[in-house]
Amino acid sequence: MKKPKQQLTVAELIKTLKQVKDKSLLINCIVEDSNGNYANNWVTEVEEHSTGNSGYELEGEVSLITEQ
């Protein structure tokens, strides 16, 4: 079993994305299923869920919405 990687914060993601030279590139999320197969999911939306909102009372998050 693979060791889980550390989760990124918004600040860390922005820092990494700033290093990308070609800002016109699409964003792809590669998702591995339980059988080891990979699917390409393209980011189509970004949603912010602020701390204190319903369902996010303790911690907020940013969701990247994807589709194949």
DSSP file (Angstrom, degrees, kcal/mol; ACC not computed):
  #  RESIDUE AA STRUCTURE BP1 BP2  ACC     N-H-->O    O-->H-N    N-H-->O    O-->H-N    TCO  KAPPA ALPHA  PHI   PSI    X-CA   Y-CA   Z-CA
    1    1 A M              0   0    0      0, 0.0     2,-0.1     0, 0.0     0, 0.0   0.000 360.0 360.0 360.0 138.1    0.0    0.0    0.0
    2    2 A K        -     0   0    0      1,-0.1     3,-0.0     3,-0.0     0, 0.0  -0.435 360.0-112.7 -72.8 145.3    1.3    3.5   -0.9
    3    3 A K        -     0   0    0     -2,-0.1    -1,-0.1     1,-0.1     2,-0.0  -0.639  39.3-110.5 -74.3 130.3    2.1    5.9    1.9
    4    4 A P        -     0   0    0      0, 0.0     2,-0.2     0, 0.0    -1,-0.1  -0.348  31.3-127.0 -62.9 141.2   -0.4    8.8    1.8
    5    5 A K        -     0   0    0      1,-0.1     2,-0.1    -3,-0.0    -3,-0.0  -0.525  32.0 -90.4 -85.2 157.2    1.1   12.1    0.7
    6    6 A Q        -     0   0    0     -2,-0.2     2,-0.2     1,-0.1    -1,-0.1  -0.413  45.5-113.0 -65.9 140.2    0.7   15.3    2.8
    7    7 A Q        -     0   0    0     -2,-0.1     2,-0.3     1,-0.1    -1,-0.1  -0.492  30.4-123.5 -74.7 145.0   -2.3   17.3    1.9
    8    8 A L        -     0   0    0     -2,-0.2     2,-0.2     4,-0.0    -1,-0.1  -0.623  13.6-140.6 -88.9 146.1   -1.7   20.7    0.3
    9    9 A T     >  -     0   0    0     -2,-0.3     4,-2.4     1,-0.1     5,-0.2  -0.574  31.9-105.9 -91.2 167.1   -3.0   24.0    1.6
   10   10 A V  H  > S+     0   0    0      1,-0.2     4,-2.7    -2,-0.2     5,-0.2   0.919 122.5  52.7 -58.1 -44.0   -4.3   26.7   -0.7
   11   11 A A  H  > S+     0   0    0      1,-0.2     4,-2.3     2,-0.2    -1,-0.2   0.902 109.8  47.6 -60.8 -42.2   -1.1   28.7   -0.1
   12   12 A E  H  > S+     0   0    0      2,-0.2     4,-2.1     1,-0.2    -1,-0.2   0.895 112.2  49.6 -66.4 -40.2    1.1   25.7   -1.0
   13   13 A L  H  X S+     0   0    0     -4,-2.4     4,-2.9     2,-0.2    -2,-0.2   0.925 111.3  48.6 -64.0 -44.8   -0.9   25.0   -4.2
   14   14 A I  H  X S+     0   0    0     -4,-2.7     4,-2.2     1,-0.2    -2,-0.2   0.920 110.0  52.4 -61.4 -43.9   -0.7   28.6   -5.3
   15   15 A K  H  X S+     0   0    0     -4,-2.3     4,-0.6    -5,-0.2    -1,-0.2   0.911 112.9  44.7 -58.2 -43.5    3.1   28.7   -4.7
   16   16 A T  H >< S+     0   0    0     -4,-2.1     3,-1.1     1,-0.2     4,-0.3   0.921 112.4  50.6 -67.2 -44.9    3.5   25.5   -6.8
   17   17 A L  H >< S+     0   0    0     -4,-2.9     3,-1.4     1,-0.3    -2,-0.2   0.813 100.5  64.0 -65.8 -29.9    1.2   26.8   -9.6
   18   18 A K  H 3< S+     0   0    0     -4,-2.2    -1,-0.3     1,-0.3    -2,-0.2   0.766  96.1  60.0 -63.0 -24.4    3.1   30.1   -9.8
   19   19 A Q  T << S+     0   0    0     -3,-1.1     2,-0.4    -4,-0.6    -1,-0.3   0.614  79.2 104.3 -79.5 -12.7    6.1   28.1  -10.9
   20   20 A V    <   -     0   0    0     -3,-1.4     3,-0.1    -4,-0.3    -3,-0.0  -0.575  59.3-158.5 -72.1 124.3    4.3   26.8  -14.0
   21   21 A K  S    S+     0   0    0     -2,-0.4     2,-1.1     1,-0.2    -1,-0.2   0.933  79.1  56.9 -71.8 -46.8    5.6   28.7  -17.0
   22   22 A D    >   -     0   0    0      1,-0.2     3,-1.4     2,-0.0    -1,-0.2  -0.742  62.8-177.1 -92.7  98.1    2.7   28.2  -19.4
   23   23 A K  T 3  S+     0   0    0     -2,-1.1    -1,-0.2     1,-0.3    -2,-0.1   0.491  74.9  71.1 -75.1  -2.7   -0.4   29.6  -17.5
   24   24 A S  T 3  S+     0   0    0      2,-0.0    -1,-0.3    -3,-0.0    -2,-0.0   0.481  72.6 115.7 -90.2  -2.4   -2.7   28.5  -20.4
   25   25 A L    <   -     0   0    0     -3,-1.4     2,-0.1     1,-0.1    -5,-0.0  -0.340  68.9-117.4 -66.7 146.7   -2.3   24.8  -19.6
   26   26 A L        -     0   0    0      1,-0.0     2,-0.6    -2,-0.0    -1,-0.1  -0.460  25.9-117.5 -77.6 157.2   -5.4   22.9  -18.4
   27   27 A I        -     0   0    0     16,-0.3    16,-2.4    -2,-0.1     2,-0.4  -0.885  30.9-169.9-103.4 123.1   -5.4   21.3  -14.9
   28   28 A N  E     -A   42   0A   0     -2,-0.6     2,-0.6    14,-0.2    14,-0.2  -0.932  11.6-157.8-115.2 130.9   -5.7   17.6  -14.8
   29   29 A C  E     -A   41   0A   0     12,-4.2    12,-2.3    -2,-0.4     2,-0.6  -0.949  12.4-151.5-106.3 117.5   -6.4   15.5  -11.7
   30   30 A I  E     -A   40   0A   0     -2,-0.6     2,-0.5    10,-0.2    10,-0.2  -0.806  14.7-165.4 -92.3 120.1   -5.2   11.9  -12.1
   31   31 A V  E     -A   39   0A   0      8,-2.5     8,-2.2    -2,-0.6     2,-0.5  -0.916   8.1-152.2-114.2 127.3   -7.3    9.6   -9.9
   32   32 A E  E     -A   38   0A   0     -2,-0.5     6,-0.2     6,-0.2     2,-0.1  -0.838  13.0-149.6 -97.8 130.4   -6.3    6.0   -9.1
   33   33 A D    >   -     0   0    0      4,-2.7     3,-1.9    -2,-0.5    -1,-0.0  -0.313  37.0 -90.0 -88.7 179.9   -9.1    3.6   -8.4
   34   34 A S  T 3  S+     0   0    0      1,-0.3    -1,-0.1     2,-0.1    -2,-0.0   0.660 125.8  56.9 -66.5 -16.1   -8.9    0.5   -6.1
   35   35 A N  T 3  S-     0   0    0      2,-0.1    -1,-0.3     0, 0.0     3,-0.1   0.386 119.7-106.0 -94.2   2.8   -7.8   -1.7   -9.0
   36   36 A G  S <  S+     0   0    0     -3,-1.9     2,-0.2     1,-0.3    -2,-0.1   0.568  75.6 138.2  84.2   8.5   -4.8    0.5   -9.8
   37   37 A N        -     0   0    0      1,-0.0    -4,-2.7     2,-0.0     2,-0.4  -0.598  44.6-137.3 -86.3 150.8   -6.4    2.0  -12.9
   38   38 A Y  E     -A   32   0A   0     -2,-0.2     2,-0.4    -6,-0.2    -6,-0.2  -0.876  14.8-168.2-113.1 141.3   -6.1    5.7  -13.6
   39   39 A A  E     -A   31   0A   0     -8,-2.2    -8,-2.5    -2,-0.4     2,-0.6  -0.976  20.5-130.8-124.3 140.9   -8.7    8.2  -14.9
   40   40 A N  E     -A   30   0A   0     -2,-0.4     2,-0.5   -10,-0.2   -10,-0.2  -0.818  25.3-174.9 -90.5 121.9   -8.0   11.7  -16.1
   41   41 A N  E     -A   29   0A   0    -12,-2.3   -12,-4.2    -2,-0.6     2,-0.4  -0.982  13.2-147.0-119.7 124.6  -10.3   14.2  -14.5
   42   42 A W  E     -AB  28  67A   0     25,-3.1    25,-1.7    -2,-0.5     2,-0.3  -0.760  20.8-117.0 -95.2 132.8  -10.2   17.8  -15.7
   43   43 A V  E     + B   0  66A   0    -16,-2.4   -16,-0.3    -2,-0.4    23,-0.3  -0.520  41.0 163.9 -69.5 125.7  -10.8   20.7  -13.2
   44   44 A T  E     +     0   0A   0     21,-3.3     2,-0.3    -2,-0.3    22,-0.2   0.580  59.9  14.8-117.3 -19.1  -13.9   22.6  -14.3
   45   45 A E  E     - B   0  65A   0     20,-1.5    20,-2.3     2,-0.0     2,-0.4  -0.982  55.5-144.5-152.6 159.8  -14.8   24.6  -11.2
   46   46 A V  E     - B   0  64A   0     -2,-0.3     2,-0.4    18,-0.2    18,-0.2  -1.000  18.2-169.7-128.2 130.3  -13.4   25.7   -7.8
   47   47 A E  E     - B   0  63A   0     16,-2.7    16,-3.2    -2,-0.4     2,-0.5  -0.966   9.0-151.6-121.4 136.6  -15.7   26.0   -4.8
   48   48 A E  E     - B   0  62A   0     -2,-0.4     2,-0.6    14,-0.2    14,-0.2  -0.918   6.3-169.5-107.2 131.6  -14.8   27.6   -1.4
   49   49 A H  E     - B   0  61A   0     12,-3.2    12,-2.2    -2,-0.5     3,-0.1  -0.924  20.3-146.0-119.4 101.9  -16.4   26.4    1.8
   50   50 A S    >   -     0   0    0     -2,-0.6     3,-2.0    10,-0.2     6,-0.1  -0.334  25.9 -95.1 -72.6 146.9  -15.6   28.9    4.5
   51   51 A T  T 3  S+     0   0    0      1,-0.2     6,-0.2     7,-0.1    -1,-0.1  -0.364 112.3  32.3 -56.8 133.7  -15.1   27.8    8.1
   52   52 A G  T 3  S+     0   0    0      4,-2.9     5,-0.3     1,-0.4    -1,-0.2   0.132  88.8 120.7 101.6 -19.2  -18.3   28.2   10.1
   53   53 A N  S X  S-     0   0    0     -3,-2.0     3,-2.7     3,-0.5    -1,-0.4  -0.349  82.7 -71.5 -72.0 160.4  -20.6   27.4    7.1
   54   54 A S  T 3  S+     0   0    0      1,-0.3    -1,-0.2     2,-0.2     0, 0.0  -0.299 125.6  12.3 -54.7 125.8  -23.0   24.5    7.4
   55   55 A G  T 3  S+     0   0    0     -3,-0.1    -1,-0.3    -2,-0.0     3,-0.1   0.263 124.5  66.1  87.9 -11.2  -21.0   21.3    7.2
   56   56 A Y    <   +     0   0    0     -3,-2.7    -4,-2.9    -6,-0.1    -3,-0.5  -0.170  56.2 134.2-131.5  37.8  -17.8   23.2    7.7
   57   57 A E  S    S+     0   0    0     -5,-0.3     3,-0.1    -6,-0.2    -1,-0.1   0.844  82.1  28.6 -60.8 -36.7  -18.2   24.5   11.2
   58   58 A L  S    S+     0   0    0      1,-0.3     2,-0.4    -3,-0.1    -1,-0.2   0.822 131.9  12.7 -96.4 -35.9  -14.7   23.5   12.3
   59   59 A E        -     0   0    0     -6,-0.1    -1,-0.3    -9,-0.1     2,-0.1  -0.998  63.1-147.5-144.9 136.8  -12.7   23.8    9.1
   60   60 A G        -     0   0    0     -2,-0.4     2,-0.3    -3,-0.1   -10,-0.2  -0.344  19.0-169.8 -88.3 179.2  -13.3   25.2    5.7
   61   61 A E  E     -B   49   0A   0    -12,-2.2   -12,-3.2    -2,-0.1     2,-0.5  -0.983  24.2-124.2-162.4 162.9  -11.9   23.9    2.4
   62   62 A V  E     -B   48   0A   0     -2,-0.3     2,-0.5   -14,-0.2   -14,-0.2  -0.974  28.1-154.5-112.2 128.9  -11.5   24.6   -1.2
   63   63 A S  E     -B   47   0A   0    -16,-3.2   -16,-2.7    -2,-0.5     2,-0.7  -0.898   7.2-150.4-108.1 131.4  -12.9   21.9   -3.6
   64   64 A L  E     -B   46   0A   0     -2,-0.5     2,-0.4   -18,-0.2   -18,-0.2  -0.896  18.5-149.3 -94.8 114.1  -11.7   21.4   -7.1
   65   65 A I  E     -B   45   0A   0    -20,-2.3   -21,-3.3    -2,-0.7   -20,-1.5  -0.723  22.3-176.8 -88.2 130.6  -14.6   20.0   -9.1
   66   66 A T  E     -B   43   0A   0     -2,-0.4     2,-0.3   -23,-0.3   -23,-0.2  -0.811  17.5-173.5-125.7 162.5  -13.6   17.7  -11.9
   67   67 A E  E      B   42   0A   0    -25,-1.7   -25,-3.1    -2,-0.3    -2,-0.0  -0.979 360.0 360.0-150.0 155.9  -15.1   15.7  -14.8
   68   68 A Q              0   0    0     -2,-0.3   -28,-0.1   -27,-0.2   -25,-0.1   0.465 360.0 360.0 -80.9 360.0  -13.7   13.2  -17.3
